[in-house]
Amino acid sequence: MQTVSQRELNQQTAAVLDQVTDTDDVIVTERGKPRWRVTAVRESGTTLARLEREGRYPPFFDRVGLLEISRETRTVAESMERHVKTLDALHLATALVIGEPVTVATHDKTMKVVAGHLGPHVIDPVEPPSH
């Protein structure tokens, strides 16, 4: 198991995610303390199938799709990380790479600005719609 700092993850997302393999996780630390474990998805349906078997399958998952984070997605995300947080960059990069019209729903001020500059339709689920 490898360990990287949150700063390293933020600065080199694609390189860090490339370190995650089927047999080796990456532990992300913040101020020297373990905070997150990054694990490869070994089988795309495993977690959802387990949740369904346990009766904990959220109906919300019927309306969304799961996509693998490709090298292209990670590279696009790296190019915008200085403007948004790492996970926001991955979400925006995925929206751009899939090539389909998408709506980005966020309440984060910075995310709204960056997403707006990149092209997707942006809504704030907390604020009432403007007329």
trRosetta pair geometry for C-beta under 8 A, 3 or more apart (Angstrom, degrees):
i j d omega theta_ij theta_ji phi_ij phi_ji
1 24 6.2 -178 -95 -160 43 76
1 25 5.3 -5 -128 64 97 83
1 26 7.3 167 -170 -99 72 25
1 27 6.1 51 159 -18 113 105
2 19 5.6 -67 55 159 155 133
2 24 6.6 53 -6 162 94 116
2 25 7.7 -157 36 100 70 45
2 26 5.0 -24 74 -115 96 77
2 27 7.1 -169 95 24 44 74
3 26 7.3 151 -97 -168 22 66
3 27 4.6 -24 -107 69 76 101
3 28 7.8 163 -158 -86 60 19
3 29 6.0 33 -177 -23 105 115
3 34 7.5 -84 -128 -95 113 91
4 8 4.4 -115 -179 83 103 132
4 9 5.7 121 114 -53 123 85
4 16 5.3 -118 54 -128 174 119
4 19 7.6 128 -36 53 132 155
4 26 5.9 0 9 180 108 115
4 27 7.5 158 25 80 60 51
4 28 5.8 -25 74 -109 83 65
4 29 7.2 -173 92 19 33 83
5 8 4.6 101 55 4 79 99
5 9 7.1 -140 97 -2 45 84
5 28 7.3 56 172 -163 13 67
5 29 5.3 -50 -111 69 55 91
5 30 7.5 109 -163 -92 71 36
6 9 5.5 -52 -150 37 36 114
6 10 6.2 38 151 -20 67 105
6 28 5.7 79 -83 170 65 105
6 29 6.7 -113 -24 88 77 42
6 30 4.6 28 -20 -91 134 81
6 35 6.9 8 -64 39 115 142
7 10 5.7 -55 -148 37 30 111
7 11 6.2 17 157 -11 65 112
8 11 5.9 -63 -141 44 29 103
8 12 5.9 -34 178 38 68 106
8 16 6.3 125 129 -76 94 127
9 12 7.3 -86 -127 62 16 65
9 13 6.2 49 177 -98 61 64
9 16 5.0 -72 -112 42 66 175
9 28 5.3 5 -41 -127 148 124
9 86 6.2 -1 134 -102 97 163
10 13 7.1 1 -138 -58 16 90
10 81 6.1 158 -177 174 69 129
10 85 7.9 -69 -120 -154 106 57
10 86 5.3 -113 -108 -59 66 114
11 81 7.5 173 -107 113 26 145
12 15 4.2 -29 163 41 111 118
12 16 5.6 117 102 -25 86 92
12 78 7.4 16 -137 -123 33 122
13 16 5.9 -64 -147 39 27 107
13 17 6.1 19 162 -14 67 111
13 74 5.8 -155 115 -160 99 91
13 77 5.7 -69 86 107 152 118
13 78 5.4 -158 44 -81 102 84
13 81 6.4 172 -14 -75 125 146
13 86 5.7 160 -91 -146 127 106
13 89 7.2 -171 -17 90 165 133
13 90 7.3 -150 177 -66 151 101
14 17 6.0 -59 -144 41 27 106
14 18 6.3 34 155 -26 63 106
14 71 6.8 71 -153 -152 113 65
14 74 3.6 124 -102 140 85 118
14 75 5.6 44 -84 -72 152 55
14 77 7.4 151 -56 63 89 100
14 78 5.2 -53 -13 -43 109 132
15 18 5.7 -52 -151 30 30 116
15 19 7.2 37 149 -26 59 99
16 19 5.7 -51 -165 21 38 116
16 20 7.7 41 142 -24 63 93
16 26 6.3 145 177 162 89 167
16 28 8.0 58 176 -91 143 103
16 38 7.5 84 143 43 103 166
17 20 5.6 -39 -162 16 49 114
17 26 8.0 -122 -102 23 34 149
17 38 7.1 -111 -110 167 67 147
17 69 6.8 -76 -176 108 153 131
17 74 5.6 -140 54 -113 142 142
18 71 7.7 47 -85 -109 103 94
18 74 7.8 165 -45 115 86 170
19 24 7.4 -82 156 109 74 118
19 26 5.4 83 97 -75 113 130
20 24 7.0 -158 -146 94 38 75
20 25 6.6 9 -131 -137 88 40
20 26 5.3 -86 -77 -4 85 109
20 38 5.2 -93 -86 124 135 106
20 39 6.9 166 -158 -144 121 13
20 40 5.0 158 147 -58 102 87
21 24 4.6 40 46 39 100 92
21 40 6.1 -55 138 -28 15 146
22 40 5.4 -88 -90 81 41 148
22 42 5.9 92 -144 -113 88 87
25 37 5.3 4 168 -175 139 96
25 38 6.2 157 -169 76 80 53
25 39 4.8 -29 -111 -92 109 73
25 40 7.7 -139 -95 0 64 73
26 37 7.5 151 79 -160 44 51
26 38 4.5 -10 61 55 95 110
27 34 5.1 -42 179 -129 122 106
27 36 7.3 158 -159 85 51 49
27 37 5.7 -25 -103 -103 68 69
27 38 7.7 -160 -77 18 20 76
28 34 7.6 102 73 -151 40 60
28 35 5.8 -55 98 62 85 93
28 36 4.3 -1 50 59 112 98
28 37 7.6 -157 15 -76 78 21
28 38 6.3 70 -26 -22 107 105
29 32 5.8 -5 164 -148 132 11
29 33 5.9 150 -156 69 91 26
29 34 5.5 -54 -97 -89 80 39
29 35 6.2 124 -137 3 28 89
30 33 6.2 -33 66 61 66 81
30 35 4.5 36 4 -33 107 143
34 37 7.7 22 -179 -62 113 80
41 44 6.0 55 144 -97 128 51
41 46 7.6 174 -170 36 81 111
41 47 7.6 -77 -134 -7 99 118
41 68 7.3 -133 51 -111 132 86
42 46 6.4 16 70 -2 89 155
43 46 4.2 98 72 -38 99 110
44 66 6.7 161 -169 99 101 129
44 68 7.5 -75 -99 -65 116 99
45 48 5.6 -74 -158 55 59 105
45 49 5.0 60 147 -30 92 112
46 49 5.9 -61 -143 37 21 109
46 50 6.3 20 159 -19 62 108
47 50 5.7 -55 -149 35 30 111
47 51 6.4 29 154 -18 65 105
48 51 5.7 -52 -147 36 33 111
48 52 6.3 34 153 -20 65 105
48 57 6.8 64 -169 -124 72 103
48 61 6.4 171 -129 172 116 155
48 66 7.7 -140 -41 -17 134 148
49 52 5.7 -54 -149 36 31 112
49 53 6.4 33 152 -20 65 105
50 53 5.7 -53 -148 36 32 112
50 54 6.2 20 156 -10 65 111
51 54 5.9 -64 -146 45 29 105
51 56 4.7 -93 -161 84 80 87
51 57 4.6 120 121 -83 98 64
51 58 7.5 -35 159 -2 141 70
52 55 7.7 40 -179 -71 30 24
52 56 7.9 -103 -65 57 19 55
52 57 4.0 30 -90 -56 64 137
54 57 8.0 137 61 -33 74 73
57 61 6.5 -90 -178 41 83 134
58 61 5.3 107 75 -13 83 96
59 62 5.7 -34 -174 11 58 117
59 63 7.9 40 142 -8 69 100
60 63 6.1 -69 -169 38 46 105
60 64 6.6 14 149 -1 79 115
61 64 6.0 -72 -138 48 41 96
67 94 6.0 142 76 -155 140 122
67 98 6.9 -93 -103 -81 162 120
69 73 5.1 -123 -161 85 66 137
69 74 6.2 80 156 -55 103 90
69 90 6.3 -25 -124 -159 130 116
69 94 7.1 -72 -110 -81 76 110
70 73 4.7 105 53 3 73 100
70 74 7.1 -136 99 -2 42 85
70 97 7.0 -166 49 160 118 156
71 74 5.7 -55 -149 38 33 111
71 75 6.3 34 152 -21 66 106
72 75 5.7 -55 -148 35 30 111
72 76 6.4 28 155 -16 65 105
72 97 5.6 133 116 -131 111 133
73 76 5.9 -56 -149 38 30 109
73 77 6.2 32 152 -21 65 108
73 90 6.8 55 153 -151 107 72
73 93 4.8 119 -166 128 69 114
73 94 5.4 28 -141 -82 128 65
73 97 5.0 -91 -88 -1 80 161
74 77 5.5 -54 -146 37 32 114
74 78 6.4 38 154 -26 64 101
74 90 7.5 -5 -101 -111 57 91
74 93 7.4 119 -72 126 14 160
75 78 5.7 -47 -151 28 31 114
75 79 7.0 33 151 -22 60 102
76 79 5.9 -55 -160 28 35 113
76 80 7.2 7 154 0 65 107
76 93 3.8 145 95 -141 108 106
76 96 6.0 -154 171 76 152 129
76 97 6.0 -166 13 -57 155 107
77 80 6.4 -76 -156 45 35 95
77 81 6.4 56 151 -56 70 95
77 86 7.4 57 164 -162 120 59
77 89 4.0 105 -162 137 84 99
77 90 4.7 14 -113 -83 148 52
77 92 7.3 132 -108 65 75 84
77 93 3.8 -82 -61 -20 77 151
78 81 5.7 -32 -146 -8 35 121
78 89 7.4 102 -57 155 20 142
80 83 5.2 -60 -175 43 74 112
80 84 6.0 6 141 28 101 101
80 89 4.9 172 85 -130 97 100
80 92 6.3 -69 87 85 160 136
80 93 7.0 -170 29 -62 124 94
80 114 6.5 112 -173 -174 122 133
80 118 7.8 -10 -102 -74 150 133
81 84 6.9 -86 -130 65 33 62
81 85 7.9 -9 -148 172 72 14
81 86 6.1 18 -130 -97 110 60
81 89 4.7 -23 -84 -68 68 165
83 89 7.8 121 63 -89 81 102
83 110 7.1 180 160 174 70 109
83 114 5.0 133 135 -102 124 131
84 88 4.0 -104 156 99 122 126
84 89 5.2 161 80 -60 103 77
84 92 6.8 91 54 0 157 140
84 108 7.9 94 -143 123 104 139
84 110 5.8 164 -105 128 77 110
84 111 5.6 83 -131 -94 127 69
84 114 5.0 -107 -47 29 119 165
85 88 4.6 86 59 12 80 110
85 89 6.9 -144 94 -11 37 88
85 108 8.0 -87 12 -165 116 162
85 111 7.9 -39 25 -70 91 104
86 89 5.7 -57 -151 33 28 113
86 90 6.6 26 154 -17 64 103
87 90 5.5 -49 -148 35 38 113
87 91 6.4 39 152 -19 66 102
88 91 5.7 -53 -149 36 33 111
88 92 6.3 28 155 -14 67 107
88 106 7.6 62 -129 -120 110 149
88 108 6.8 -90 -100 75 142 158
88 110 7.8 76 130 98 169 100
88 111 4.9 -117 -151 -103 137 112
88 114 7.6 90 143 66 122 141
89 92 5.9 -56 -144 41 30 107
89 93 6.0 31 156 -21 65 109
90 93 5.7 -53 -140 38 29 112
90 94 6.3 33 157 -22 63 105
91 94 5.8 -55 -151 33 28 112
91 95 6.6 29 152 -19 62 105
91 104 7.5 113 136 -132 113 104
92 95 5.6 -53 -151 34 35 114
92 96 6.5 30 153 -16 67 106
92 104 7.0 15 -100 -108 78 142
92 111 7.7 -160 -55 -153 120 86
92 114 6.7 -51 -96 121 164 112
92 115 5.8 -137 -110 -95 115 83
92 118 6.2 103 -174 38 118 168
92 120 7.7 -149 -138 14 78 134
93 96 5.8 -58 -150 39 33 109
93 97 6.0 27 157 -18 69 111
94 97 5.9 -58 -138 39 29 107
94 98 6.3 28 165 -24 65 106
95 98 6.6 -54 -146 28 23 107
95 102 4.5 -122 -147 62 102 152
95 104 6.3 -29 -86 -74 169 101
95 115 7.9 25 67 -136 157 102
95 118 8.0 98 91 116 117 135
95 120 5.4 -21 153 -62 139 151
96 99 7.9 31 161 -65 38 48
96 118 6.3 -80 -77 171 121 126
96 119 7.7 98 -105 51 92 117
96 120 7.7 -109 -70 -39 69 111
98 102 7.3 78 65 -43 124 129
101 120 7.7 141 -164 -129 55 77
101 121 7.5 36 -180 0 94 109
102 120 5.1 -29 78 -135 86 126
102 121 7.4 -160 103 39 44 83
103 120 6.6 162 -118 168 23 103
103 121 4.5 -38 -111 83 78 105
103 122 7.3 163 -167 -90 68 20
103 123 6.0 13 174 3 115 108
104 111 7.4 -146 155 154 129 102
104 112 7.9 173 108 -110 117 52
104 115 4.3 -113 72 -163 162 151
104 120 4.8 92 -17 107 105 132
104 121 7.1 170 20 85 70 49
104 122 4.8 -21 68 -108 100 73
104 123 7.4 166 84 26 50 62
105 122 7.9 158 -86 -160 28 53
105 123 5.2 -20 -108 71 73 93
105 124 7.5 134 -160 -113 63 17
105 125 5.0 45 -176 -40 113 109
106 111 4.3 -86 146 105 160 132
106 112 5.8 -156 84 -64 109 75
106 115 6.8 141 23 -4 135 150
106 122 7.0 -43 36 -158 96 98
106 124 6.8 -46 86 -107 47 64
106 125 7.9 84 -10 4 6 92
107 124 5.4 89 -105 -155 59 91
107 125 6.5 -74 -56 48 96 78
107 126 4.6 45 -107 3 126 126
107 127 7.6 147 -123 -14 86 88
108 111 3.8 63 84 14 113 116
108 112 6.6 178 88 -17 58 82
109 112 5.9 -56 -153 30 28 112
109 113 6.8 24 154 -16 63 105
110 113 5.8 -56 -153 35 34 109
110 114 6.2 25 156 -12 69 109
111 114 6.0 -58 -142 42 30 105
111 115 5.8 28 161 -17 67 112
112 115 6.0 -58 -140 41 24 108
112 116 6.1 28 158 -23 61 111
112 122 5.3 127 -145 164 72 143
112 124 6.5 -11 -93 -71 136 101
113 116 5.8 -59 -151 35 25 114
113 117 6.7 23 154 -17 62 105
114 117 5.8 -57 -153 35 32 110
114 118 6.5 25 153 -17 66 109
115 118 5.7 -62 -148 38 33 109
115 120 5.6 -55 -179 60 96 104
115 122 4.8 124 104 -88 121 124
116 122 5.2 -70 -70 6 80 145
123 129 7.7 -27 -145 -101 109 87
124 127 4.2 34 96 25 124 107
